Amino acid sequence: MEAEGWYQDPYGLHEDRWFSNGTATRLVRDSGVESHDAPPPDAPPIDTLVRSRAESSSSGPEDLRRADDAERGDSDPNYAEHAFETFGYTQTGWEPYRRPDGSH
């Protein structure tokens, strides 16, 4: 599998750079702050990528949902119901979701 996620910026311009399918993107991170800076057109000066040490809880592909998850069988068909139940909402038939106290 090609590199996917945050890696130390091999160009040395930023602390971390997001890689997608092994390709450097313009998404960068310094001191935890994300911004954009296109990678230089030249190949990185190093051959081996080093995973970022500052992984945040939402910084990897494992927290992303894909449009084709349902086709691949990776989707929970009751996802919406579970999400609403988590926050204390209920639904009966075609009525809008409501909290247990009847409010929206």
Phi and psi in degrees as a GROMACS rama.xvg file:
@    title "Ramachandran Plot"
@    xaxis  label "Phi"
@    yaxis  label "Psi"
@TYPE xy
-73.4938  158.591  GLU-2
-57.6102  132.36  ALA-3
-142.082  117.768  GLU-4
126.599  -164.19  GLY-5
-84.1692  130.246  TRP-6
-132.672  154.503  TYR-7
-58.8575  134.948  GLN-8
-62.5297  112.449  ASP-9
-69.0989  -14.6137  PRO-10
-84.4572  -14.856  TYR-11
76.3437  13.6235  GLY-12
-87.5723  -28.0652  LEU-13
-139.203  169.497  HIS-14
-66.6283  -49.7731  GLU-15
-133.95  155.402  ASP-16
-139.275  138.597  ARG-17
-79.95  132.262  TRP-18
-112.264  137.649  PHE-19
-126.594  120  SER-20
53.4966  38.5016  ASN-21
82.3088  3.35711  GLY-22
-112.987  133.243  THR-23
-66.219  135.396  ALA-24
-107.502  -179.381  THR-25
-86.7916  -3.54122  ARG-26
-79.0747  120.173  LEU-27
-127.817  166.372  VAL-28
-145.259  132.9  ARG-29
-134.431  126.565  ASP-30
51.4336  37.5897  SER-31
81.3169  -2.60843  GLY-32
-100.358  123.291  VAL-33
-87.4188  143.673  GLU-34
-153.591  -172.313  SER-35
-122.905  136.204  HIS-36
-158.7  112.317  ASP-37
-58.8454  140.246  ALA-38
-68.6309  150.847  PRO-39
-58.931  153.493  PRO-40
-69.3062  -21.5666  PRO-41
-77.3495  158.13  ASP-42
-63.6535  148.446  ALA-43
-58.309  148.621  PRO-44
-72.4041  -7.36539  PRO-45
-119.947  153.838  ILE-46
-92.0928  -29.131  ASP-47
-108.351  126.306  THR-48
-81.0853  144.97  LEU-49
-116.618  122.985  VAL-50
-57.2491  141.338  ARG-51
-64.7187  141.916  SER-52
-84.4366  -15.5805  ARG-53
-101.948  47.5833  ALA-54
-65.6004  130.748  GLU-55
-97.7579  170.69  SER-56
-66.1703  -19.6203  SER-57
-119.135  35.7179  SER-58
-113.296  17.6543  SER-59
-133.153  168.226  GLY-60
-67.8535  -17.5124  PRO-61
-66.4828  -16.8408  GLU-62
-99.8844  7.86895  ASP-63
-98.6264  145.367  LEU-64
-106.117  134.317  ARG-65
-97.8145  152.273  ARG-66
-62.6172  -28.8665  ALA-67
-97.5634  14.048  ASP-68
-55.6711  -43.1894  ASP-69
-63.7541  -40.616  ALA-70
-64.8719  -34.5827  GLU-71
-84.8933  -6.49796  ARG-72
83.2978  14.9053  GLY-73
-95.6278  11.3922  ASP-74
-113.73  145.564  SER-75
-91.7269  115.14  ASP-76
-63.0608  -17.9161  PRO-77
-102.349  22.1574  ASN-78
-55.0507  -48.4828  TYR-79
-62.7108  -43.3742  ALA-80
-62.6758  -42.3344  GLU-81
-63.3646  -40.445  HIS-82
-63.8171  -44.923  ALA-83
-67.4277  -38.7347  PHE-84
-62.8872  -35.4225  GLU-85
-58.6158  -35.5615  THR-86
-98.4864  12.0804  PHE-87
83.0572  17.6645  GLY-88
-93.9911  154.035  TYR-89
-132.906  162.911  THR-90
-143.921  139.711  GLN-91
-123.194  117.28  THR-92
58.6479  -127.345  GLY-93
-98.8015  12.5376  TRP-94
-71.4891  153.773  GLU-95
-66.199  157.456  PRO-96
-64.3859  137.479  TYR-97
-134.361  153.599  ARG-98
-75.1381  162.185  ARG-99
-56.452  -27.0575  PRO-100
-83.9175  3.40517  ASP-101
93.3075  -10.6457  GLY-102
-79.8404  166.707  SER-103
